[in-house]
Amino acid sequence: MKLTIVYDPKCPKLTPEAYSQSYRDMFLALCDRFETNHITTDCSSEDIDADVIVFFDIHSSHHIKIDGIENHKAVKYEYFNDPWQGEFKGKYNDGTVVYKLGSKERSKRALLRGINYIICPYTNLYYRFIDIHLPDDMLVWFPIAPDIKRFKSRMTILSDRIPSVLLNGHTWPGVSGFKPYNFRRWAYKSDICEAVEHGITGSAVVGETYPEYLSRYAGSAAFCDTHICPKYSEIPLAGCVCFAQYQYDYKQMGFRDGESCFHVTKKNLKDTVESFKHDVSQYQHVADAGRKLVEDNWTSEHFADFIYNHSMEHK
């Protein structure tokens, strides 16, 4: 199967320096799974020899033009992260000018391109923000999937780790009608978990060394009010016990409270964490079950296989 992957080589989430490497993991796994050709600049669809075309434009900010792409016979996919994003014009921290499309415009552009399927890691947010702008259900769901090879210390047992629950990540206050980190912001103000400010603005380790850093801890927190962020996969793959806010997509991934993770709320977080810290070794079975779920189903290689098989069925 021949794949043409369309992307911006300067996309911050696809570079070796990206603070979160899981998106890059998925991108590289796709390239490895297919016979792959790369397109990064304007061209004609007549120059594309492909069975599958994937626009890996995570935030709909790569405004490439491919003449006639809507008529190309390949199965066409586009990756949408952050379905809630509004239109944004500005600059990244390095000064790069960026223009992100909002949900309506990115959906419209996908239709103009003749996209057949939209890959998105969040079912609830896809239907809330994207599906309403489309004539048909175009969702292909797969959660954000890290590369297992980066998690070298995932087998380290809990008794050899720091007996604490790491809490790190964005504390973005959100916008009107969409505030994904209210619980996380509350948890940061408590002394229940070991809180470390996000690596972009604080001291938390990010990027290539993040899996090793994460694996030092017996537990870690995946707190998000609205969706399964990358931590929901990265934490269990690191061999940590995952303390997670409940998300339907996490249930669809196979995670169960007390078996492969702990579901926590403001009411039970303190008691749950204190019980865990009292003797982390007794929760080894929870860490092992969560790690195995990701290892067996939700790595970047599984993502690439899923898209390969899906495109074979729909070509």
C-alpha positions in Angstrom: 0.0 0.0 0.0 1.3 3.4 -1.0 0.9 6.3 1.4 1.3 10.0 0.7 1.6 11.9 3.9 1.0 15.6 3.8 2.4 17.7 6.6 4.3 20.8 7.8 7.9 19.8 8.7 8.0 22.7 11.1 4.9 21.7 13.0 6.0 21.9 16.7 4.4 18.6 17.6 6.3 16.7 14.8 9.8 17.8 15.6 12.3 15.9 17.7 12.2 18.8 20.2 8.4 18.5 20.7 7.4 18.6 24.4 4.9 15.8 23.7 6.4 13.1 21.5 3.3 10.9 21.1 2.0 12.7 18.0 5.4 12.4 16.4 5.4 8.7 17.4 2.1 8.2 15.5 3.4 10.1 12.5 6.6 8.0 12.2 4.7 4.8 12.8 2.4 5.6 9.8 5.4 6.3 7.6 7.0 3.0 8.6 3.9 0.9 8.1 3.3 2.0 4.4 5.4 2.6 1.4 5.5 6.3 2.0 6.0 9.5 0.1 6.2 12.9 1.8 4.6 16.1 0.6 5.2 19.4 2.4 4.7 22.1 -0.3 2.1 23.0 -2.9 1.8 20.6 -5.8 -0.7 18.9 -8.2 -2.6 15.8 -7.3 -1.5 14.4 -10.7 2.0 14.0 -9.1 0.7 11.8 -6.3 0.9 8.1 -6.7 -0.9 6.8 -3.7 -3.5 4.3 -2.4 -3.9 6.4 0.8 -3.4 10.1 1.5 -3.1 11.4 5.1 -3.1 15.1 5.9 -1.3 15.0 9.2 -2.1 18.6 10.0 -2.9 18.3 13.7 -4.1 21.9 14.3 -5.2 22.7 10.7 -2.5 25.3 10.4 -0.7 24.0 7.3 -2.4 25.7 4.4 -0.9 23.7 1.6 -2.7 23.7 -1.8 -2.8 20.5 -3.9 -4.6 21.1 -7.2 -7.3 18.5 -7.9 -6.8 16.7 -4.6 -10.6 16.3 -4.2 -10.7 14.1 -7.3 -7.8 11.8 -6.4 -8.9 8.2 -6.1 -6.9 7.4 -3.0 -8.6 6.9 0.4 -8.1 10.3 2.1 -7.8 11.0 5.8 -7.1 14.1 7.8 -5.9 14.1 11.4 -7.8 16.5 13.8 -6.5 17.1 17.3 -8.1 19.6 19.6 -11.6 19.7 18.0 -12.6 22.6 20.2 -9.9 25.0 18.8 -11.2 28.3 17.6 -9.7 30.4 14.8 -6.3 31.7 15.9 -3.8 34.0 14.2 -0.6 34.7 16.1 2.9 33.4 16.7 4.6 30.5 18.3 7.2 31.1 21.0 10.0 31.0 18.4 8.3 33.7 16.4 6.8 31.5 13.7 3.6 32.9 12.4 0.6 30.5 12.7 -3.0 30.6 11.5 -5.2 27.8 13.0 -8.6 27.2 11.6 -11.7 26.9 13.8 -13.9 23.8 13.8 -16.3 25.0 11.1 -13.5 26.1 8.7 -11.3 23.1 9.2 -14.4 20.9 8.5 -15.2 22.8 5.4 -11.6 22.5 4.2 -11.7 18.8 4.7 -14.8 18.5 2.5 -13.3 20.7 -0.2 -10.3 18.3 -0.2 -12.6 15.3 -0.7 -11.5 13.8 2.6 -13.2 10.5 3.3 -12.4 10.1 7.0 -11.3 12.3 9.9 -9.0 10.7 12.4 -9.6 12.1 15.9 -8.6 10.8 19.4 -11.7 12.1 21.2 -15.2 10.8 20.3 -17.3 13.2 22.5 -15.5 16.3 21.4 -15.5 15.2 17.7 -19.3 15.0 17.8 -19.6 18.2 19.8 -17.4 20.4 17.6 -16.8 18.7 14.3 -19.6 16.4 13.3 -22.1 19.2 13.4 -20.4 20.8 10.4 -20.3 17.6 8.2 -23.0 15.9 6.2 -22.0 12.4 7.3 -20.3 10.7 10.1 -16.6 10.7 9.1 -15.0 9.8 12.4 -12.1 7.3 12.6 -11.3 7.0 16.3 -8.0 6.0 17.8 -6.6 7.5 21.0 -3.2 9.2 21.1 -0.7 6.4 20.9 2.9 6.5 22.2 5.8 4.5 20.9 6.5 1.6 23.2 10.3 1.8 22.4 10.6 5.1 24.2 9.4 3.6 27.5 12.4 1.6 28.4 11.9 1.6 32.2 8.2 0.6 32.1 8.9 -2.8 33.8 10.4 -1.2 36.9 8.3 -2.4 39.9 6.5 0.1 42.0 8.5 -0.6 45.2 11.6 0.7 43.4 10.0 4.0 42.4 9.2 7.2 44.2 6.1 6.3 46.4 4.1 9.3 45.2 1.6 10.4 42.6 3.0 12.8 40.1 0.8 15.7 38.9 2.0 17.8 35.9 0.5 19.3 32.8 -1.2 22.4 31.5 -3.4 24.5 33.7 -4.9 26.5 30.9 -8.1 28.1 32.3 -10.0 27.4 29.1 -12.6 29.5 27.3 -16.3 30.2 27.7 -18.1 26.8 27.5 -14.9 24.8 27.4 -12.8 24.5 30.5 -10.9 21.1 30.4 -8.6 21.6 33.4 -10.8 22.8 36.3 -10.1 19.6 38.3 -6.4 19.7 37.5 -6.2 23.3 38.6 -8.0 22.4 41.8 -5.6 19.5 42.4 -2.6 21.7 41.9 -3.7 23.9 44.7 -4.0 20.9 47.1 -1.1 19.0 48.5 -2.5 15.6 47.6 -0.2 14.8 44.7 3.4 15.8 43.9 2.7 18.8 41.7 5.3 19.9 39.2 4.5 22.8 36.9 4.2 22.0 33.1 7.5 21.8 31.3 6.7 24.7 29.0 6.5 27.1 31.9 7.9 25.1 34.8 10.3 22.4 35.8 8.6 19.2 34.6 10.6 17.1 32.2 9.2 16.9 28.7 10.1 15.5 25.3 12.3 12.5 24.7 13.3 12.1 28.4 9.7 12.3 29.7 9.0 8.5 29.7 12.1 7.9 31.9 11.1 10.8 34.2 7.5 9.4 34.5 8.8 5.9 35.2 10.5 7.2 38.4 7.1 7.5 40.0 4.8 4.8 41.3 1.7 6.7 40.3 0.7 9.7 38.1 -2.3 11.8 37.4 -4.3 12.0 34.2 -6.7 14.8 35.0 -8.9 16.2 32.3 -12.5 17.2 32.6 -13.4 16.7 28.9 -11.3 14.1 27.1 -8.5 11.6 27.2 -5.3 13.6 26.9 -1.9 11.9 26.0 -1.3 11.2 29.7 -4.1 8.6 29.7 -1.9 6.4 27.5 1.6 7.5 28.5 1.2 7.0 32.3 0.2 3.3 32.2 2.7 2.6 29.5 5.4 4.0 31.8 4.4 1.3 34.3 2.7 3.8 36.7 -0.6 3.4 38.3 -2.9 5.9 36.6 -5.1 8.1 38.7 -7.6 9.3 36.1 -10.8 11.4 35.8 -13.4 9.2 34.2 -13.7 9.4 30.4 -16.0 7.3 28.2 -13.1 6.8 25.7 -10.9 5.4 28.5 -13.6 2.8 29.2 -13.6 2.0 25.4 -9.8 1.5 25.7 -10.5 -1.2 28.3 -9.6 0.7 31.5 -11.5 -0.2 34.6 -11.5 1.4 38.1 -9.5 -0.6 40.6 -8.3 -3.1 38.0 -6.1 -1.1 35.5 -6.5 2.5 36.9 -8.2 4.4 39.6 -11.0 6.8 38.8 -10.8 9.8 41.1 -12.9 12.8 42.0 -12.6 15.7 44.4 -14.4 13.5 47.0 -12.1 10.5 46.8 -8.7 11.8 45.5 -7.1 12.3 48.9 -8.1 9.0 50.4 -7.3 7.1 47.3 -3.8 8.6 47.0 -3.0 8.3 50.7 -4.0 4.6 50.6 -1.8 4.1 47.6 1.2 5.9 49.1 1.0 3.8 52.3 2.1 0.7 50.4 2.5 1.1 46.7 3.7 -2.5 46.2 0.2 -3.8 46.8 -1.0 -2.0 43.6 1.5 -3.6 41.3 -1.3 -5.6 39.6 -3.1 -2.4 38.7 0.1 -0.9 37.1 0.7 -4.2 35.2 -2.8 -4.4 33.9 -2.8 -0.8 32.7 0.6 -1.2 31.1 -0.5 -4.4 29.3 -3.6 -2.7 28.0 -1.6 -0.1 26.2 1.2 -2.5 25.1 -1.3 -4.8 23.6 -3.7 -2.4 22.0 -2.8 1.3 22.0 0.8 2.0 20.9 1.8 3.9 17.8 2.4 0.7 16.0 -1.2 -0.4 16.7 -2.3 3.0 15.4 -0.4 2.5 12.1 -1.8 -1.0 11.7 -5.3 0.2 12.4 -5.1 2.9 9.7 -3.5 0.4 7.3 -6.3 -2.1 7.8 -9.0 0.5 7.7 -7.7 1.9 4.4 -7.5 -1.6 2.9 -11.1 -2.2 3.8 -12.3 1.1 2.3 -10.1 1.6 -0.8 
